[in-house]
């Protein structure tokens, strides 16, 4: 299996630098342009399957990337971003004042603390870990597209290479790019990361 990983295009949450997990935002005009650029770079890829998170920004990005192909992305909530609960659409500067105890706990131990009324990191990591195992055990062939979120994709990457969840910070997925993994017999190999160039099938191997 060749897996093409794409982060959704820009949203207003990205522009504002606020927490956004389950808030279902549309793409900005720039976000649409980013997805269109990725679609151009991947125009020659004969995708046999497409997956995306259940959130609008990922579903719209996947739709744009797939273009005129007779293929629809399958939404899967397992690939959703972390749920930040009461912190959704709020900036960390505000949380320092308005939810100071919870924010202090998060800063001190983000691996075990939980955003107020949100999803803890251990639960998020476990959820994404299940998706890693499913993909590694799939055994199928062909080119597949997966459109998701920064947190989701970075945790997937750490999981594919049997790294601890904290290694997710080594993988910053830029918007308007794509990355490629080859998955074979339960092992993953990274081919490109945050590429901004046309994918050329003739030089894939």
N, C-alpha and C positions, 0 to 999 in steps of 0.2 A: 504494500500500500504506500502510495505517496500522498502525504497529508500537507495541504496548503493552509497555513494559519494566517488569519487576517483579523486585526483588531477593528472594531466598528469605527466609523468616521466621527468627526468632532460633534459634540453637543454643547449646549450652553453651560452645562456643568463643567466641562473641560475648560471652557473659556473663563469661567468664574473661579476655578480651583476649589470647588466644593465636593464633599462626599456625595457620590451617586452610585448606588448599587441597584436597588429594585425600582427606583423612580423611572417611569417609562417615558423617556424623553425622545423626541424626534432628532434627526440629524440637522445640523445647521447647513446653510448654503455651502460653507467650506467643507463640511462633512460629506455632503453629496459629491462635491468635486473630488475629494480624496477617494471615495469609493469608485467613482468613474475612472480615475487614473489607474487604480488597481485593476479594474475590469479590462482596461486597455492592455496592461502588462500581461494579464493572464488570458487574453482572448483566444490563444491557441491551445489552451489546456482542455483536453476532453474529459471533463469531470464526469464521473459515474455516480457520485453521491455528494450531497451537500448537507451540512449540519450547521445549526446556529443556535444561539441561546434563545430563550423565549421572549426576549425584550425587543422592543420596536427598533432601537438603534442598530442592533445586530441583524434583525430580520431584514430591515431596509438595505443595509450594507450588502448582505448576501444577495438580495434580489438584484441590486445594481451590478454586482460582480458577475453574477450568472448571465446577465444580459438576455440575449435572445435564445439561449439554450432551452431545450425542452426538458428542463429539470427544475424542481422546486426545492428549496432548502427545507429540511425537516427541523422545526423548532424543538429544542430539548432544554427544559428548565434546569437540568443538571449542569448545564454550561453557563447558567446565569452568574452575574457578578455577585460578590458578597453583599448581603443585606445589612445596611448600616442603620436600620431602625430609625430612631429619633434623630440621628445625625444626618439623615438624608438631606441633601441640598443646603447643608450648613458648612461654614468655613471653620477651620480649626481655631482661628483667632476668636471666633464667637463662642466656640465650645469651651475654651479656656475660662470664659467668664460665666457662661450660662449653664454648663454641665461640668463644673470644675473637678468634682471628685471622680466621675467616670473618665474624664479626659486624662487626669493624672494617673489613674490606674492603667489606662491604655498606653500612655507614654512609658510607664515603668515596666510593663509586661504585656506588650501587644499580642504576644503569642497565646496568652491565656485570658486576657481581659475581653470584655464584650461591649460593643457600642450599646448604649441604652436602648432596650427593646429590639436589639438587632441580632445578628448571627455572630457567634463567636468564631474566632479564627480556626480553632480545632475542628469545629463542625464544617466550616467552609473547606478547609484542607481535606477533610475526610470525604466530602461530597465530590471534590475534584479528583481525589485519588481513585474513587470508584470509576470515574470516566477514563482515567489513565489506564486502568487495568482492562476495561472493556476494549479500548482501542488497541492495546498491545496484544490482546488475545483474539482479536477479530480474525486475523488470518486471510482477509480478503485482498484482492489486487485492485489496481486502478488508481486513478487520481481523485482525491476527495478534498472538498473544501470545508473548512470549519471557521465560522465567523463568531467571535466572542469578545471578551473584555480583557483589559490589562491584568487584573487579578487572576482571572480564570486561565488565561494563556500562560502567564508566568508560572503559575502553579503546575499546569500541565507539563510545561517544559522541565521543571525541576523533577517531576514525577517520572517522566520518560527516561531520564538519565539517573534514576535512583539516588537523587540528591535530597537532602532534608528540605522541608517546606520553606525554611528560611532562605534557601538559595534562590527563591523566586525573585529576590531583589536584583539578581544578576541579569535578569531577562526583561528589559524594558521594550515592550512592543510599541513602536511608533505608529501613529495613525497615518494612513496613506502609504503603507508598505505591505509586503507579504513575506512570510517565512516558509520554509519547506523542510519537512522531515520525511525520511524513508523509514518505514516500519516493516520489519521482516523477522519472523520467527521470534517475536517477543522482544526484539531489540530495536532501538531507534537511532538513526544517524542524521545529524543536522546537515542539510545541504546549503541553505542560504538563510540569512537572518536580516530582517528589515530591508529587504531588497527593494530598489526603485528602478528596476530595469525589466525589459521584456523577458519573459521566461521562454527559453528556446529548447524545445523538446529534443532536438537533434544532438544536444550536448549534455543531456541529463545524466548520463552514466559516468 
